[in-house]
């Protein structure tokens, strides 16, 4: 696997901000659910290493579909590498994500 060029990384990251966690109402980037973006040279595909706020999230299918929609036209192929260690925690939320959560009434 190889690293993404900075401009491509930024474009992909911006596209992923369209994916909203259906339970919290904040995008998956600012929630800190994206752990890594890499390029699988062998399969010519983006690898999105990410987690969920909980391993038993009942809305995994919704997030996967939203990811597919967000990356449509940005990359031809991608796959999700689900990461459970280290587990997600509120310390991963960006400052923008914290502002969004406060606006929604969450105490962060």
N, C-alpha and C positions, 0 to 999 in steps of 0.2 A: 504494500500500500504506500501511497505517496501523499504528501501534504498538498493541499489545494493552494493555488496562487491566491494572493491576498484579495484581488478584485473579485475573483470567483467565490471565495469564502464569504466575502461581505454580501454579495448578491444572494447567495444561498441562505445566509443567516437572516437577511431582511425578509426573504420569502417565507422562512420558517416562523417569523413573527406573526404571520397570518393564521397560524395554528393556535387556537385558543383552548386551554384546558377547560373542558365543559363543566367541571365541578367548581373551579375557582374563578373562571372568567378572565384569566390573564394568559398571555401567550407563553408558549413552552420555552422560548428563549429566555425571557425575563424571569420566568420561574426557576431557571437554572436546570431544566430537565435535559438540555443538550450537553453531553459530556465531551463530544468530539465529532468533528467532520473530517473525513479522509476520503481518498480516492482509491478504489480497488482497480489497479491497472489491469489485472488479469481478466476481470469481468466488465471493464469500462463502466463502472457504476460508483455512485456516491454511497458511502457508508455513513449512516447517521447513528452514532453511538449515543443512546439516550436512556433515560429511566422514566419512571412515573412517580407520582407522589406516594404511591403505595403499590406493592407488588400485586395486590389483589384488585387493582382498579377495574371496575366493571365496564369502563368506557374505553378500553384499549382499542377496540375496533373503530370507534369514532375518531380517536386521535390518529390512528393509522390512515384512515380515509382522508382526513384533513391534511395530513402530511403529503399524501399522494396528490391532492388538489393543489397544495401550495407549491409543490415542486414540478407540476405539469408545465412544460415549456421552459423550465430552468435546467433540468437534467433529463436525459432520456431514461436512465435506470438508476434505481437506488434500492438499498435494503436497510432495514433497521437492525442494529446490533443492540439488543436489550441488555442493559447493564444494571446489576442489582447491588454491586459492591464497588465503591462505597454507596451506601443508601442515600437517597435524597434527603436533604434537611433544609430548613428555612434559611440557613446561612448561605445557600446557593442563589437565593433570589437577588436579582440586581436592584440597584437603587430605583430604576424606573419601575421594576416589578413591585417593589415595596410601595411606591407612590400609587400605582394602579390598585393594589390590594387595599390600601387605606381608603381610596376613593370608593371602593366597593363595600366599605364598612368593616374590613378585617383589621384586627389589631396586630401589627407586626413590629 
